[in-house]
Amino acid sequence: MVFIVIDGLDASGKSTQALMLYRFLRGRGNSILLRFHPSNDNPFGLRARRFLYSRGRSAHFAAAFFYMLDVIRSVLLYSWRRYDYIIFVRYLMGAAYLPAPLHLLAYHFFALTVPKSKYMFFLDVKPEEAYRRILKTRKRLEMFESLKELQEVRLKALSLASINKWIIIDANKKIDIIEKEIREKLL
């Protein structure tokens, strides 16, 4: 089994790349589990998503807390099952949404709790580009989807990406170029 993580800022192309990779690997006859976080099939993911549309410090912590529980639940329920590939969209980088220095503590704790992979991709998009994409495609903004928040989260996420040697992919490029880069790292 190959465990793959695709993470990044909001609007970095995580879901798009995960779906493209899923279709590619599936087309080669592989069995694949694809999990998006926060997920819609359990109370933790649903609560995390609900708090993302709230405001205030307590909602900020609640969103991160339920998000982490959602990911841990996915690991416990799915990581032991037999698949050729498991793809998780959003994983450890949820910690980057916490205030500094709590983001470091949460990341280290979370990293001790869940499995890591040599195929952990961080799709790095400039905050200005992410914000442009968000405004173009979203009807309602989450609490972290302001230019200021995206700038702060990106800096924290990039520092965290160096801890477990994430593969950083420039997500400002065209979709097909990003897809090719991910495939090259995998195959």
C-alpha positions in Angstrom: 0.0 0.0 0.0 1.2 3.5 -0.9 0.0 6.3 1.4 -0.2 9.7 -0.3 -1.1 13.0 1.3 -2.1 16.1 -0.7 -2.2 19.2 1.4 -2.0 23.0 0.9 -3.8 26.3 1.4 -7.4 26.7 0.5 -7.8 26.9 -3.3 -4.3 25.4 -3.9 -5.8 22.6 -6.1 -5.7 19.8 -3.5 -9.1 18.3 -4.5 -8.5 18.7 -8.2 -5.1 17.0 -8.0 -6.3 14.2 -5.8 -9.2 13.4 -8.1 -6.9 13.5 -11.2 -4.4 11.2 -9.4 -7.3 8.9 -8.3 -8.5 8.6 -11.9 -5.0 8.0 -13.2 -4.2 5.3 -10.7 -7.6 3.7 -11.0 -7.2 3.6 -14.8 -4.1 1.5 -14.2 -6.2 -1.1 -12.3 -5.3 -0.1 -8.8 -7.6 -0.1 -5.8 -7.7 3.3 -4.1 -9.2 4.9 -1.1 -9.6 8.7 -1.4 -10.5 10.7 1.7 -11.2 14.4 1.9 -10.9 16.3 5.2 -12.9 17.6 6.8 -15.2 14.8 5.7 -18.9 14.8 5.4 -19.6 11.2 6.7 -19.0 11.7 10.5 -19.8 14.1 13.3 -16.1 15.3 13.6 -15.8 16.4 10.0 -19.3 17.9 10.0 -18.5 20.0 13.1 -15.1 21.0 11.8 -16.8 22.3 8.6 -19.5 24.1 10.5 -17.0 25.9 12.7 -15.0 27.0 9.6 -18.0 29.2 8.7 -18.1 30.7 12.3 -16.1 33.6 13.7 -14.1 34.1 16.8 -11.3 32.5 18.8 -13.3 29.6 20.1 -14.6 28.7 16.6 -11.0 28.8 15.4 -9.9 26.3 18.0 -13.0 24.1 17.6 -12.5 23.9 13.8 -8.9 22.8 14.3 -9.8 20.3 17.1 -12.7 18.6 15.2 -10.6 18.6 12.0 -7.8 16.7 13.8 -10.3 14.2 15.3 -11.7 13.7 11.8 -8.3 12.9 10.3 -7.4 10.6 13.2 -10.8 8.8 12.7 -9.9 8.3 9.0 -6.5 6.9 9.9 -8.0 4.5 12.4 -10.8 3.3 10.1 -9.1 3.2 6.8 -5.3 3.0 7.0 -5.3 -0.8 7.8 -7.6 -1.8 5.0 -6.1 -3.3 1.9 -5.7 -0.8 -1.0 -3.0 -0.3 -3.5 -3.1 3.5 -2.7 -4.6 5.6 0.0 -4.9 9.3 -0.7 -5.7 11.7 2.1 -6.6 15.3 1.1 -5.7 17.6 4.0 -3.8 16.0 6.8 -1.1 17.4 9.1 -1.2 20.9 7.7 -4.4 21.6 9.5 -2.1 22.5 12.4 -0.9 25.6 10.4 -4.3 27.2 10.9 -3.7 27.4 14.7 -2.1 30.5 16.2 1.7 30.5 16.7 3.4 28.8 18.5 0.5 26.4 19.2 0.7 25.3 15.5 4.1 23.8 16.2 3.0 21.9 19.3 -0.1 20.6 17.5 1.8 19.6 14.4 4.4 17.7 16.5 1.7 15.9 18.5 -0.3 15.2 15.4 2.7 13.9 13.5 3.4 11.5 16.4 -0.1 10.2 16.3 -0.7 9.6 12.6 1.4 7.8 9.9 3.7 9.7 7.6 4.7 9.0 4.1 7.5 9.8 1.7 4.6 11.0 -0.6 3.3 14.0 1.4 2.7 16.8 -1.1 2.3 20.4 -0.1 0.7 22.4 -3.0 2.2 25.8 -2.5 0.2 28.6 -3.9 0.8 32.3 -3.5 -1.8 33.7 -1.1 -2.8 36.3 -3.6 -3.5 33.6 -6.2 -5.4 31.5 -3.6 -7.5 34.4 -2.6 -8.3 35.2 -6.3 -9.4 31.6 -6.8 -11.5 31.7 -3.7 -13.3 34.9 -4.6 -13.9 33.5 -8.1 -15.4 30.1 -7.0 -16.9 30.5 -3.5 -20.2 31.9 -2.6 -19.4 31.9 1.1 -16.0 32.4 2.7 -14.6 30.3 5.5 -12.9 32.0 8.5 -9.4 31.4 7.1 -10.2 32.6 3.5 -8.9 36.2 3.8 -5.7 37.4 2.2 -4.2 38.1 5.6 -5.1 34.6 6.9 -3.8 32.9 3.8 -0.5 34.8 4.1 0.0 33.8 7.7 -1.1 30.2 7.2 1.2 29.8 4.2 4.3 30.9 6.2 3.5 28.5 9.0 2.7 25.7 6.6 6.0 26.1 4.7 7.9 26.0 8.0 6.1 22.8 9.0 6.7 21.3 5.6 10.4 21.3 6.3 9.9 19.1 9.4 8.8 15.9 7.7 10.4 16.7 4.3 7.2 17.3 2.5 7.4 17.4 -1.3 6.6 21.1 -2.1 4.9 21.6 -5.5 4.4 25.0 -7.0 0.7 25.2 -7.3 0.7 28.5 -9.2 1.3 26.5 -12.4 -1.2 25.0 -14.8 -3.1 22.0 -13.5 -1.6 19.6 -16.0 1.9 20.6 -15.1 1.2 20.1 -11.4 -0.3 16.7 -12.2 2.8 15.7 -14.1 5.1 16.7 -11.2 3.1 14.7 -8.7 3.1 11.6 -11.0 6.8 11.9 -11.6 7.5 11.9 -7.8 5.2 8.8 -7.4 6.3 6.6 -10.3 
